[in-house]
Amino acid sequence: MKLTREQRKKIINLFPKQRGNVTVDNSRFLDAIIYVRINRWAKNGVLERIFKALQEEQITNKRIRVVSLDSRSVKVHPDAAGAVKKTETRPWGSPVGG
């Protein structure tokens, strides 16, 4: 989750002045804080409970559905993944066809 430009404009004057050799700007630091909290809440089921309660109270009727694919869930043939090709060799060590 990231704040929009309009949301940032409303709070930019609340950020501390950056001094010295700071390598990460305040906006990026705030994004990291938000990410950590949202990520922790998602893993602990907090967000699911909140959205469920909002739906039960009919405060919102949005259904959250997420599909996520990564390398653990998508399998490809070894050749497509860049696996080393095995070649047949002749008894004296030179490759077939060579």
Backbone bond lengths (Angstrom), bond angles and torsions (degrees), N, CA, C in turn:
res aa  C-N    CA-C-N  psi(-1)  N-CA   C-N-CA  omega(-1)  CA-C   N-CA-C  phi
1 M - - - 1.438 - - 1.517 109.04 -
2 K 1.302 115.72 133.63 1.456 120.89 176.21 1.517 108.89 -128.68
3 L 1.314 114.84 150.62 1.453 119.83 176.74 1.525 109.54 -76.34
4 T 1.310 115.81 147.97 1.459 120.24 176.40 1.524 109.41 -77.95
5 R 1.307 116.22 167.56 1.467 121.19 178.30 1.530 110.87 -60.08
6 E 1.328 115.86 -39.93 1.467 120.21 179.59 1.530 111.23 -65.33
7 Q 1.341 116.71 -40.62 1.466 120.41 178.91 1.528 110.40 -65.95
8 R 1.315 117.12 -39.74 1.468 120.64 179.29 1.526 111.34 -64.08
9 K 1.332 116.37 -40.04 1.472 120.26 -179.87 1.520 111.31 -59.58
10 K 1.333 116.63 -32.50 1.467 120.29 -177.93 1.530 112.71 -72.90
11 I 1.327 117.54 -24.04 1.471 119.83 -175.54 1.520 114.12 -117.82
12 I 1.337 118.30 -1.17 1.462 120.90 -174.78 1.524 112.53 -58.51
13 N 1.323 117.56 -34.15 1.466 119.94 -179.34 1.530 112.66 -74.17
14 L 1.328 118.28 -8.53 1.468 122.18 178.13 1.532 112.20 -87.78
15 F 1.331 116.36 -16.46 1.466 120.28 -179.90 1.527 110.08 -69.85
16 P 1.338 117.42 147.95 1.465 119.31 175.60 1.528 110.54 -70.21
17 K 1.322 116.17 154.88 1.472 120.94 175.83 1.524 108.34 -68.82
18 Q 1.309 115.62 135.11 1.461 119.30 179.10 1.518 109.13 -87.27
19 R 1.336 115.22 129.74 1.463 121.11 -178.95 1.512 109.37 -132.02
20 G 1.305 115.58 159.80 1.454 120.47 174.81 1.518 112.79 74.17
21 N 1.315 114.70 -149.38 1.467 120.66 -174.60 1.528 111.43 -98.44
22 V 1.318 116.94 50.35 1.460 122.42 179.05 1.520 108.01 -72.17
23 T 1.341 116.87 128.11 1.465 119.92 -177.94 1.522 112.72 -99.78
24 V 1.322 118.04 -17.26 1.463 121.50 -179.68 1.523 108.33 -114.48
25 D 1.339 116.12 125.18 1.459 117.90 -178.67 1.527 110.54 -75.91
26 N 1.324 115.76 164.35 1.464 121.93 -175.32 1.524 112.88 -59.80
27 S 1.326 117.64 -39.40 1.466 120.74 -178.95 1.523 110.88 -62.91
28 R 1.313 116.06 -43.01 1.466 120.24 179.84 1.529 110.85 -66.06
29 F 1.325 116.71 -39.06 1.455 121.27 178.19 1.525 110.67 -63.33
30 L 1.335 116.71 -42.71 1.456 120.88 177.56 1.530 110.85 -62.28
31 D 1.343 117.14 -41.66 1.472 121.01 176.59 1.525 110.84 -57.67
32 A 1.329 116.94 -41.06 1.469 121.06 -179.97 1.525 111.08 -64.69
33 I 1.318 117.05 -42.54 1.467 121.01 178.96 1.528 110.25 -62.08
34 I 1.322 116.33 -46.40 1.467 120.69 179.43 1.519 109.98 -61.54
35 Y 1.335 117.42 -44.02 1.467 120.96 -179.50 1.524 110.96 -60.23
36 V 1.326 116.90 -46.98 1.466 120.41 -177.68 1.522 110.55 -60.16
37 R 1.332 117.16 -45.84 1.471 120.02 -178.54 1.536 110.81 -66.42
38 I 1.321 117.26 -47.21 1.458 120.44 -178.96 1.527 110.18 -62.62
39 N 1.323 116.88 -42.17 1.467 121.20 179.14 1.523 110.70 -61.80
40 R 1.321 117.31 -45.30 1.472 121.42 179.50 1.525 110.63 -63.66
41 W 1.318 117.08 -43.53 1.463 120.81 179.42 1.513 111.42 -65.14
42 A 1.318 117.43 -37.96 1.469 120.83 178.83 1.525 110.25 -64.76
43 K 1.332 117.09 -44.57 1.474 121.09 -179.21 1.528 111.74 -66.82
44 N 1.325 117.60 -33.15 1.467 121.43 -178.16 1.521 113.38 -87.24
45 G 1.338 117.96 -2.11 1.456 121.17 178.47 1.517 114.74 83.98
46 V 1.336 117.14 4.84 1.462 120.84 -178.40 1.526 110.73 -62.72
47 L 1.329 117.15 -47.03 1.467 120.09 -178.36 1.518 111.44 -62.46
48 E 1.324 116.56 -40.35 1.466 120.31 178.82 1.522 110.79 -61.14
49 R 1.340 116.95 -42.83 1.465 120.52 178.52 1.525 111.67 -64.80
50 I 1.328 116.37 -40.20 1.464 120.28 179.51 1.519 110.45 -63.43
51 F 1.342 117.14 -48.83 1.463 119.83 -178.70 1.527 111.71 -65.49
52 K 1.323 116.51 -35.48 1.458 119.63 177.81 1.532 110.45 -64.23
53 A 1.336 116.35 -44.13 1.468 120.47 178.69 1.529 111.02 -63.71
54 L 1.322 117.31 -40.48 1.464 121.03 177.93 1.523 111.09 -62.70
55 Q 1.336 116.37 -38.11 1.460 120.20 178.64 1.523 111.07 -70.68
56 E 1.334 117.26 -40.61 1.466 120.70 180.00 1.525 111.38 -64.32
57 E 1.324 116.36 -36.29 1.462 120.94 178.74 1.526 111.73 -84.24
58 Q 1.306 115.88 2.08 1.464 123.60 -178.72 1.528 112.30 55.80
59 I 1.315 114.95 33.90 1.469 120.69 173.84 1.524 108.78 -77.81
60 T 1.319 115.21 -33.31 1.454 120.70 174.98 1.520 108.78 -141.44
61 N 1.311 116.22 151.52 1.459 119.55 176.77 1.522 110.89 -117.05
62 K 1.315 116.66 18.65 1.460 121.47 179.21 1.520 109.93 -77.69
63 R 1.299 116.26 135.04 1.467 122.20 174.05 1.518 107.53 -104.31
64 I 1.309 116.39 127.61 1.449 121.28 179.72 1.525 108.30 -94.04
65 R 1.319 115.23 119.26 1.461 120.91 177.20 1.512 107.91 -131.13
66 V 1.302 116.20 128.38 1.454 120.78 -176.87 1.521 109.06 -129.57
67 V 1.312 115.53 136.51 1.460 121.72 173.06 1.513 106.47 -120.47
68 S 1.301 116.30 128.16 1.453 120.70 -178.33 1.523 109.53 -127.56
69 L 1.306 115.76 132.01 1.459 121.34 177.55 1.516 108.32 -122.67
70 D 1.308 115.88 135.99 1.450 119.48 172.96 1.521 108.83 -143.90
71 S 1.309 116.66 -172.98 1.456 120.05 -174.03 1.521 113.08 -64.78
72 R 1.321 117.87 -19.04 1.457 119.46 178.63 1.519 111.89 -80.57
73 S 1.339 117.67 -19.08 1.458 119.58 -176.77 1.521 113.36 -109.71
74 V 1.313 118.42 -10.26 1.456 122.07 179.39 1.518 107.90 -115.73
75 K 1.308 115.61 116.01 1.463 120.27 -178.85 1.521 109.45 -107.45
76 V 1.318 115.65 138.62 1.456 120.82 177.81 1.528 108.55 -125.43
77 H 1.307 115.19 164.85 1.455 120.87 176.13 1.524 108.48 -64.70
78 P 1.347 119.09 142.86 1.468 121.01 -178.31 1.529 113.75 -53.80
79 D 1.347 117.84 -33.55 1.463 119.57 178.92 1.526 111.19 -63.64
80 A 1.316 117.10 -35.76 1.459 120.81 -179.41 1.521 111.60 -72.66
81 A 1.315 117.36 -22.85 1.458 121.50 -177.82 1.523 112.23 -90.40
82 G 1.336 117.76 5.44 1.461 120.86 177.88 1.511 113.99 83.82
83 A 1.333 117.31 24.13 1.463 120.45 179.11 1.521 109.90 -66.50
84 V 1.325 116.49 150.51 1.457 121.24 177.97 1.519 108.65 -66.38
85 K 1.316 115.46 131.98 1.461 120.97 -179.19 1.529 109.04 -80.18
86 K 1.304 116.30 134.21 1.453 121.04 177.33 1.521 107.60 -88.12
87 T 1.323 116.56 132.24 1.465 120.10 178.31 1.512 108.95 -116.81
88 E 1.308 114.40 145.01 1.462 120.39 177.71 1.516 108.08 -77.37
89 T 1.328 117.29 136.97 1.465 120.33 178.72 1.511 109.89 -115.60
90 R 1.325 115.36 152.73 1.463 121.79 176.16 1.524 108.47 -81.15
91 P 1.302 116.16 162.87 1.465 119.46 -178.37 1.538 113.81 -54.09
92 W 1.320 118.78 -32.93 1.463 120.34 -176.73 1.523 112.47 -90.64
93 G 1.357 117.23 6.74 1.448 120.96 169.74 1.519 116.88 99.56
94 S 1.338 119.05 -9.79 1.467 117.90 178.48 1.523 109.59 -88.18
95 P 1.339 118.44 145.00 1.465 121.29 -178.38 1.521 112.11 -64.33
96 V 1.319 115.68 153.66 1.466 121.63 177.21 1.513 108.49 -64.71
97 G 1.317 117.17 139.34 1.456 122.04 177.49 1.521 112.88 80.39
98 G 1.307 118.08 7.16 1.456 119.18 -175.65 1.476 114.45 -115.31
